[in-house]
Structures are given as C-alpha cells and as structure tokens.
Amino acid sequence: MNIIDLDNRQFTSPGQGYWPDVTAEQWNDWQWQMRNSIKSLDQLKGKIDLTGEEHAGVLLANTKLAMGITPYFFNLIDPFDPDCPIRRQVIPRIEEMTYAPTDMADPCGEDHDMPVPGLVHRYPDRVLFLVTDRCASYCRYCTRSRVVSGVGEQELELDFDRAIDYLKKHTEIRDVLLSGGDALLLSDGRLKNLLGRLRTIEHIEFLRIGSRVPIFLPQRITPELCAMLKEFHPLWMSVHVNHPRELTTEVREALGRLADAGIPLGNQSVLLRGVNDSPEVMKVLVQKLLRCRVRPYYLYQCDLIQGSSHLRTSVAKGLEIMDNLRGHTTGYAIPQYVVDGPGGGGKIPLNPNYVVAQTPESIVLRNYKGDIYEYPEVAPVDAPESTPSYRRLEFLDPIEEREEITSRSWRAGRRD
Ligand code: SF4
C-alpha cells in the first residue's frame, strides 16, 4: 500500500509498496530496480486504474518514447488520482501523439551544434556531453525524447574517443556537462574512466553531471559512487525535481551523501501543467530542496517538444510563480526562470517586471509587496559635478510603515 505525502512538506518513504515480498537487499539494489522497471501495460495491471487516455498512451509509448518507471518511483503515484502530479510525469498519455504546429523534434537545436557525436558545443567555453541514451525512468516531456530510451526517431550516436579528442583540441572549453540520458546509469568503472580522461585535459576546469537518478533511483547513490565522484572535484551536480512529493526520505539521504562528498547540488525543474504550475506547490518544492541541501537553480519553461502541449503551461503563469517566490521566501530558494530559445537560442532569463519607470535621473521600482521606491541614478563619471537633487516621493518612506525594531534595522543598514 502506498503512503502518499498529501501535504507534501514532510519527508516520507513510499516503502516497498507493490513489491512487499522482495528482500530489503534486492529493493535497495539499484540494478534490481532497473531490472524490474515498469515497462508494459501488463506490469501496470492490478496496480493502477488507467484512464482511457493513459491506456492508449501506454500502448503507443514504444513508438516514440518508451515507458520506464522504477518500482521505487512508481510507489509515489497515487493510484486513485488520475491527476496525480507524479503520474502525469511518467505515465504516457494519448495526447503525446498530437503535435502542435509549433512543436519540434529537437526544440533546443542541439543537433545543429554537434561537432562530433554526442558533444553539443553551443556556448564558447562549455559543452554538453551526452554519454548514454538511457534514463532510470522516462519523463513524458523530455526535451531529448528523439534520442533517449532507444525507441525514438533518432539513435544517439556515441563516440567517446572522438569527443575526448575534440575536447583536447579546443582549449577554450573549460566546463563539461555530462548528461544524456543519465550519466549516473553508467557503471562506477565506466564513469570513473570517463571522468579520469576528462580530468587529464588541463584546460577543463570544471565538471558537471546533470542527473535525475537521485530522484528516480536514490539506491544508485551508493557510498562507493560518492567516494569515486569525490576524486574528480571540482564536480557539481544538477538534479531534476518537479514536485515536492518527489523529495522522500530516500532522496533526502541520497542527496545528503552527494553533498557530504563535497558536490554542490542545484535543481532544475520544468514548469508542467498539473504538476507544479502553482505558486503554493513551487514554494513548498523550493523550501524542501533547501532542506535537502540543494539550491534551486533553474525553472524551465517546458520546451516545445513534440507531443508535450498537454503538459505546457503559460509563460504568464511562470512569471506569476516567480513573483510569488521572490521576497516571499529565502533568496537561496529562488531559481532563475528561463526559456530555451526555440530552435537553439540557448537559455533566456525571464523575470517579473520590477521596474515601474526609468529616467536618466532615477529608476522607479516596485518591491515584492507592490510598494513603490525611487532610486537615484548615478551620474556618468564624466558628467559635470552638480549637487544631486533627490525627489522624495510621499509614498516612498518604508521606515514610517515598519514596526520600531524593523525601523532600527533599516536605519542601521541591515538587509536580508
Ligand atoms: S531524466 Fe532527463 S533525459 Fe531522461 S527522460 Fe527525464 S528529462 Fe529526459
């Protein structure tokens, strides 16, 4: 039986759920989890009542993006709620077969920027290195669904030797991001070999791994893996959590092991309709991430990947969420909201508008509560010296409005 963390703030364990008879040793073995992934309609029978849309979606999934869900992650699904935010991310739906006119097979234009198979070199000093086409589970909105899971329209070509040669020759590259697919599905030995080869290239200063494994398959984050990763610092990791229910006790412990190995952790979420497109859900998520020692890094507007329009939500909603985070919770908890420019424009930051008006003399701003403030513009250094004349707006004084203790802090120049 599933334990669903309905208020989402708590860390709970889904336990062994539908697999009560396997041993703890098997359950905690990441390879057992992978071997027993849910991949077919038959495996879903008796566990979840599929809607008509899901039933049809599951039957067609293997023509586009395979279904694959680790038993651990499957236990997080509420089998009685067709709108369950976990279910929407991993159970295929028939809507995936409908392509909107703006949908694309390669929405980030990665294939155009691939000088050698698997290496995307778009930005001057960094590359994305795709090292496998397999993931622990498959996200129904995956930007790389054309190549991941092995059933899409393209095969991911891999040639580590050519990629390493390219990296050696391009001395401007200082940062390599390993992704896929999911690099943490490589065996410890294979990953160690690859990281070791990268570390022999002198101009590569910084390594990153983008992975959803700590969330889909926390059992993979073994002490041995952490000890191995620790040999390759500076090594950072971006994980991918979309909903606070994904942050279980198992995930918190796995993230703790990575953090204890000295790996700085960031989170990348995708804004998804019916999953996290609400300020309340997003606030719980970012606060819970901090409790797991993970800094919220990006909130992505969902890419225009083919068949994902049922999961996309408006940019206006994304901006509303950001407006409800900034100032309303810890600054470290605020991710940067970005749109990946369709077709290969790279990440473009989006922020709510805090500038109400701007003149050469001043900028008028609103704060998170909607109060208005005027900040005098600094005169250009070569401008003739003059005594600045500040205009004090009646509604500007924040001190009068505050309680005495807050006013003292303000006058002493202290800020959050
Ligand atoms: S884990 Fe990442 S690469 Fe894999 S399916 Fe999900 S979004 Fe795509």
Boltz pocket constraint, residues with backbone or C-beta under 6 A from the ligand:
constraints:
  - pocket:
      binder: B
      contacts: [[A, 134], [A, 135], [A, 136], [A, 137], [A, 138], [A, 139], [A, 141], [A, 142], [A, 143], [A, 144], [A, 145], [A, 148], [A, 180], [A, 181], [A, 182], [A, 212]]
      max_distance: 6.0
